[in-house]
Amino acid sequence: MLSLLRIENFALIDRLELDFVRGLTVLTGETGAGKSIILDAIDIALGGKVNSRVIRQGAKQATIEATFQVTAEVQKWLQEQEIDLLDDGSLVCSRELSIAKDSLRSRSRINGVLANRQLMSQLRDRLVEITAQGQTVQLMDSSIQRELIDLYGGECLLKQGKVVASAYETAQLATKALEKRRQSEQTRLQRLDLLQYQVKELESDSLVEPNEQEQL
């Protein structure tokens, strides 16, 4: 859940701080009041595309910071990325935009840790669903498409999907075990070739002392 949004020098906004509470939040206002700017700011904080025009006129730098209260799934993902939650258990996604020598520079951070676009994209899908008129971004995700089609098929199809998923997981484990066995066998044969070569080398030497071969 988004709990706090801080914006500085973004589009028409000089400085703004919005607190959100649990439940439904509605942004209202006349055309041009800045509703879309708020949504754009959330999008950019989570790695959305930018250009130099998003920085407020007359400023050289813009900052957007979005604070979220996260689910167990997001916590697990953060642990996998070795990113710690803040002391209060929250997650802060920030984006710094600056203009230097007519070029736009952008830095994204997750709880202070620098993050590339790929990482931000993975986190974005776990935090928000951004929907525009007549279009939802998540509908372009093939995994979401499959999920919706399965739901349309009803309970019978969902049960069968679980059976297939279980069989697929078993097959994947068997494939990994087979590959590990093949690699182990290859290592064994390479080791055997080396030992046989060393034995032949020792046998071809003219050994004089009775225990010389054992010592070698």
QUIJO-V620530 format. One line per field, one symbol per residue. ss: DSSP state (2 for helix, 1 for strand, 0 for the rest). psi: psi as a letter, one per 20 degrees, with the letter a starting at -180 (. if undefined). burial: + if it has 9 or more other C-alpha atoms within 8 Angstrom, else -. A space follows every 50 residues. Layout:
# QUIJO-V620530
ss->???
psi->???
burial->???
This chain:
# QUIJO-V620530
ss->01111111110011111110000000000000002222222222200000 02221000001111111110022222222200000000011111111111 00111111110011102222222222200011001122220222222222 22202222222222222222222222222222222222222222222222 2222000000022220
psi->pphppppplpdipgpqpppqrpappppqrrpjhjghhghhggghhkjrqr riiipppiqiqqpppppqprrhghggghhhjlpqrrhjjrpppqpppqpo ljqpqppqqolippprhgghgghghigropprpjpphhiiphhhggghgg hhiahghgghhhgggghggghgghgggghggghghggghghgggghghgg gghiqnpgqhjhghh.
burial->-++++++++++-++-------------------++-----+++++++--- ----++---+++++++++++---++--++---+-+----++++++++++- ---+--+++++---+----++-++--+--------++-+----++----+ +-+---++--+--------------------------------------- -----------+----
